[in-house]
Amino acid sequence: MADIVSPSARSAMMSKIRSGNTAPELTVRKLLFARGIRYQLHRKDLPGKPDLVFPRFKAVILIHGCFWHMHGNGCYLSKRPSSNTEFWDTKLGKNKERDKRVVEQLLSMGWRVCTVWECAVRAKKPEQLAGLVDIIYSWLHSDEQQFETEAVQKGSK
């Protein structure tokens, strides 16, 4: 199936997609800051430039877009495109492999890793977001090496 926009228009659209300071990331940052939790941003000396770094807890948070990082388990935001499937399978597969490698590197360096998925943040009510912050706060103060938010399925937002 051919694309419905020109290559230059598609390129312009894709160039507007940011890799950092995304809406889910800004939401989590704002909530943690309001809770008094301080962090560093996008440290280039760590694998994958984690979104949030907590040196005091030797912990990082990676905030992943469900589509770009292939969130499975019934996530309502991770539907693969039906056109150009070979390209997308390769592109998204490489993203998933890189994510796994980055987490392994961080863990081997002694960092604890939390992955927050976009579906856990997007279009949530304030009390639901407060619950997410409580979970992150508890994880930061625990000894748990890895934590990942659960997939949100369509209709359970």
Protein Blocks (a to p, Z undefined) as FASTA:
>chain_A
ZZfbdfklmmmmmmmpcfbhpfklmmmmmmmmmnopacdehifkbghiaabdcfknopac
ddddfklnopgehiaklcccfehklmmmmmmmmmmmmmmmmmmmmmmnopacddddfklm
gopafklmmmmmmmmmmmmmmmbfbdcdddddehiZZ
